[in-house]
Amino acid sequence: MQDNILRDSLVTSIYLSYMDQGKKQVIKLKLRFMDAKQAYFSAEIVENFVKPKRKTEAVIKVYSIDGVYKTNVVINDVEVSLTEIFFEVSLPKIWEFIQQRNSSRNRTALPVLIKYNDGFEIDTTTYDIALGGIAFYTKEKISSIYKRLPAVLTLTLPSSIWVKDSNRKLIFETLFVRERVEEDDEEHFGDLLYSFKFINPPKESENLLKEFLIQANE
């Protein structure tokens, strides 16, 4: 079964919107924890924030690198500390959040090299791959400088997968999307999960990657 879209490593941002005293409130969230019926989020303190009443109807909008996903929810409770706002949100139909992408996605470990113009390289292994980008775990923090700069990403397909082109190195221009500290997965607990998206991918490389993802999902 595919992961819930809220936990998707390629999600770029999550927003909660609701009506309060006749005005629409929009809050940017971070997912803290979720179970089968509820999700728990935190947000930075918002100026002039008014705590919504319990059972307030709201909408969650999830932005990923290859789509925007939206569903109706209910705010069960809100707590406000000195530094954060905590939302307890009921998800009436949790599987509305299951990703229904036009592109395939695969949790596969493939060698990947990300190289910047100044010679800095990230030599790692993918955690998951989509037609829109890749994600990987690492214990080393990437400098904020490289989060703003484009780079060249080289992805090497396995020899066990049949593709029309004998060249198994796929090259994409790429850009940093997101950094997340893993808190739920014991295997990767405390590790950093980085997501990068492809920029204007060459059609040939995109087609070869599509072939790989289709075969890997069969």
Secondary structure, 3 states (H helix, E strand, C coil): CCCEHHHCCCEEEEEEEEEECCEEEEEEEEEEEECCCEEEEEEECCCCCCCCCCCEEEEEEEEECCEEEEEEEEEEEEEECCCEEEEEEECCCHHHHECCCCCCEECCCCEEEEECCCCCEEEEECCEEECCEEEEEECCCCCCCCCCCCEEEEEECCCCCCCCCCCCEEEEEEEEEEEEECCCCCCCCCCEEEEEEEECCCHHHHHHHHHHHHHHHC
